[in-house]
């Protein structure tokens, strides 16, 4: 795990495609006393990876107000594994 503000400081001079996102995160982080990121392998969170993959490929955003039926089996597998 690493602290968000420290990581954002490293991205200051970046010309990366995600630099605008990092800058927005940095700006939003100033409204909190503290925040952090943590890495979770997609192998440990298959549901999130399954749902994020098509959305990130299309550059759209998506909101689910109920659990999508396409992930029921993955949820059960993760629940049994944990």
N, C-alpha and C positions, 0 to 999 in steps of 0.2 A: 504494500500500500504506500502511496506517496501523497503528500499534501498538495492540494490543488494550486495554491498560490505559488509554491516553489516551482511546480511544473510549468505554470503559465509564464513565469519569469524567464524560463529557458526558451520559450517559443517567441519571445519578443521580436527578434530580428529575423524570424523564419520567413521564407517565401513559399512555404508549403501550401498545398491546396486547402488544408484544414486550418490554416492560420486565422482566417476570419471567424471560424467557429471557436477556436481557442481564445481569441480576443473577446468574443461575446461571453464565453464562460468566465473569463477573467473579470469582465465588467460586472456580470451578475454576482460573482463571488464576493464583491465588495459589499453587498447587502447582507452578508452573513458574517457572524463572528468567526465561524470555522466551517470548513467543508473538506472532504477528502474523496479520492478516487480509490477504487480497489479493482484489481484485475480478477475476473472470473473466467476461466477457460470455457469455451463453447461446449466442451465435452461435459462440463458440470452444469450447464444451463442450456440444454438443447431447445427448450421451448422458446426462450428469448431469441436464440440464434435463428430458429426456424421462422419466427415471425418477422425478424428484422431483415433477413436476407432479401426477400422480394421488395420490401419497402425501400431499402437502400439502393437496390438496383434501379428502381424507377425514380428515385430522388423525390418521392412523394412522402407525405406523412400519413400516418394511420392511427386511428383511435378505436379501441375495442371497449365497449361497455359491458360486454359479457364474454365469457371464454369462447374463443373460436373453436368450433367442433373439430377443425383440422389438427388441433394439438391435444385432444383428449388422451390419445394413446401415449404421447410423449409425457404428459403430466403424470399418468399412472406409472410409467416406467421410472420416472425420476422419484416419485413418491415411494415406490417399492425399493429403489436403490438406496434411498437416504434413510 
